[in-house]
Amino acid sequence: MQEPVWEEIYKAHPQFEGRQPGKGDLVYVVSKTRGRFGALDVALPGAHGLVISRWSSTMGTPKLVILQEDGSEVATTATCARIWGNMHTTGARDEKWYEVWIRWMDETYVPIIVTRQESWGKGSKSKWATSRDGRSVLVKPLRGNGTHGKLWLPEDKVHPHDWQSLTSQESKPCVSVRVPVWLAKKTGVFGVV
């Protein structure tokens, strides 16, 4: 991919100009970072892809992990990348990045078995306990050590193809969902005897 014509991008999408990239943005790396990212490769100028993670260093510098078209992950500082699109907008190029994102999750997410907690409020719209905005579900991993054995599983941490089964109103409380490895480790699903 050649560097986008930024004037055209910002004319069509003025909300991208001057904004730092976030999760779900399509970015183009315009300069090399001096940052270090451990096991991740540093993104070189010309690299482009989908932002799958954003965090701040101990010094407060925003950092990005970019998923490239071939499925590899590279990292850079947020100020070294510019936004040229967003995965949640429409268009053929965005469908392509959605497929890259799904393929990456298919390869890197791990399945866990959870039991959904029943809703306890009167007049609840859902049979299962969900957050007010409906974007998190209260579950108990079959194995693990969440708070009192329970944890809120947010939509953005669950494979999109599994989210529907997690929120469906079917009568079976036990479901299998795919989540990032770090989340499975954090909740104690891995390493529990």
C-alpha positions in Angstrom: 0.0 0.0 0.0 1.3 3.4 -0.9 1.0 6.2 1.6 -2.6 7.7 1.4 -3.2 11.2 0.1 -4.0 12.7 3.6 -5.8 15.7 2.2 -8.3 13.4 0.5 -8.7 11.2 3.6 -9.3 14.2 5.9 -11.7 15.8 3.4 -13.8 12.6 3.3 -13.4 11.9 7.1 -12.6 15.0 9.0 -12.9 13.1 12.3 -9.6 11.3 11.6 -7.5 14.5 11.3 -5.4 15.1 14.4 -6.9 12.2 16.4 -4.6 9.6 17.8 -5.4 6.0 16.7 -7.4 3.6 18.8 -8.6 0.1 18.7 -10.4 -0.6 15.4 -8.7 2.1 13.4 -6.9 1.4 10.1 -3.5 3.1 10.3 -0.4 3.9 8.2 2.9 4.2 9.9 4.6 7.5 8.8 7.7 7.5 11.0 9.9 5.1 13.0 9.5 4.9 16.7 12.3 4.8 19.3 10.1 2.7 21.5 10.9 -0.9 22.5 8.1 -3.5 22.6 9.7 -6.7 23.9 8.8 -9.7 21.7 6.9 -7.6 19.2 8.6 -6.3 16.0 8.8 -2.5 15.6 6.6 -1.2 12.8 8.6 0.5 10.1 7.4 3.4 8.0 5.0 2.2 5.3 3.6 -0.6 7.6 -0.2 -0.4 7.7 -3.0 -2.4 9.2 -5.7 -2.6 11.9 -5.1 -1.4 15.5 -5.9 -4.4 17.8 -4.5 -3.0 21.0 -3.7 0.3 22.5 -2.0 1.0 25.9 0.2 3.6 27.6 3.8 3.0 28.7 5.0 3.7 32.2 5.9 7.2 31.0 2.4 7.7 29.6 3.2 7.4 25.9 0.4 5.8 23.9 1.5 2.6 22.1 -0.2 0.5 19.4 -0.2 -3.1 18.2 -1.0 -3.2 14.5 -2.4 -6.4 12.8 -1.0 -6.5 9.3 -2.7 -8.1 6.3 -0.5 -11.2 6.5 -1.6 -11.8 10.1 1.6 -10.6 11.7 1.6 -8.1 14.6 3.9 -5.1 14.9 4.0 -2.3 17.4 4.7 1.4 17.3 4.1 4.7 19.2 0.7 6.2 18.5 2.2 9.5 17.2 4.1 7.6 14.5 0.8 6.4 12.8 -2.0 8.2 11.1 -5.6 7.0 10.6 -6.8 6.3 7.1 -9.9 4.4 7.9 -11.9 2.5 10.5 -13.0 -1.1 10.5 -16.5 -0.2 11.6 -17.2 1.9 8.6 -18.6 0.5 5.4 -16.8 -0.3 2.2 -14.9 -3.1 0.5 -11.6 -2.3 2.1 -13.2 -2.5 5.5 -14.7 -5.9 4.8 -11.2 -7.1 3.8 -9.8 -6.0 7.2 -12.7 -7.6 9.0 -11.8 -10.9 7.4 -8.1 -10.4 8.4 -9.2 -9.7 12.0 -11.5 -12.7 12.2 -8.8 -15.0 10.8 -6.3 -13.6 13.4 -8.8 -14.3 16.2 -9.5 -17.8 14.9 -5.7 -18.5 15.2 -5.0 -16.8 18.5 -8.1 -17.0 20.8 -8.7 -20.0 23.0 -12.0 -21.7 24.0 -13.2 -21.6 27.6 -16.4 -23.0 29.0 -18.5 -20.7 31.2 -21.7 -20.8 33.0 -23.9 -17.7 32.6 -25.4 -16.2 35.7 -29.1 -15.8 35.8 -30.5 -12.2 36.0 -31.7 -11.3 39.5 -33.6 -8.1 38.8 -37.3 -7.9 38.3 -38.4 -6.8 34.9 -35.0 -7.7 33.4 -35.1 -7.9 29.6 -32.6 -10.7 29.6 -32.6 -14.1 31.3 -28.9 -13.7 31.9 -27.1 -11.1 34.0 -25.8 -8.4 31.7 -24.3 -4.9 32.2 -26.6 -1.9 31.8 -25.5 -1.3 28.3 -25.7 -5.0 27.4 -22.1 -5.2 26.4 -20.9 -7.5 29.2 -22.2 -10.8 30.6 -21.7 -12.1 34.1 -20.2 -15.6 33.8 -18.4 -18.2 36.0 -15.6 -20.1 34.2 -15.9 -23.9 34.6 -12.3 -23.6 36.0 -10.8 -20.4 37.2 -10.4 -17.9 39.9 -12.4 -14.7 39.0 -13.9 -12.6 41.8 -15.8 -15.2 43.9 -15.4 -17.4 40.8 -17.4 -14.9 38.6 -16.3 -12.3 36.1 -17.8 -9.8 33.7 -17.0 -10.9 30.1 -17.1 -7.8 27.8 -18.1 -8.0 24.2 -14.7 -6.8 22.9 -12.9 -9.7 24.7 -15.1 -12.4 23.1 -14.8 -13.7 19.5 -17.6 -12.0 17.5 -18.9 -15.4 16.3 -19.3 -16.5 19.9 -20.9 -13.4 21.3 -24.3 -14.3 20.0 -24.3 -17.7 21.8 -23.2 -15.9 25.0 -26.1 -13.5 24.9 -28.8 -15.7 23.4 -31.8 -16.4 25.6 -31.7 -20.2 25.2 -32.3 -22.2 28.3 -28.8 -23.8 28.6 -26.6 -21.7 30.9 -23.3 -23.4 29.9 -21.6 -22.2 26.7 -18.2 -22.2 25.1 -16.6 -19.0 24.0 -13.2 -18.0 22.6 -11.2 -15.3 24.4 -7.6 -14.0 24.2 -5.0 -16.2 25.8 -4.1 -13.4 28.3 -7.7 -13.2 29.5 -7.8 -17.0 30.0 -4.6 -16.8 32.0 -5.7 -13.9 34.1 -9.0 -15.6 35.1 -7.0 -18.7 36.0 -8.5 -21.0 33.4 -4.9 -21.9 32.4 -2.7 -23.4 35.1 -5.5 -24.5 37.5 -5.1 -28.0 38.9 
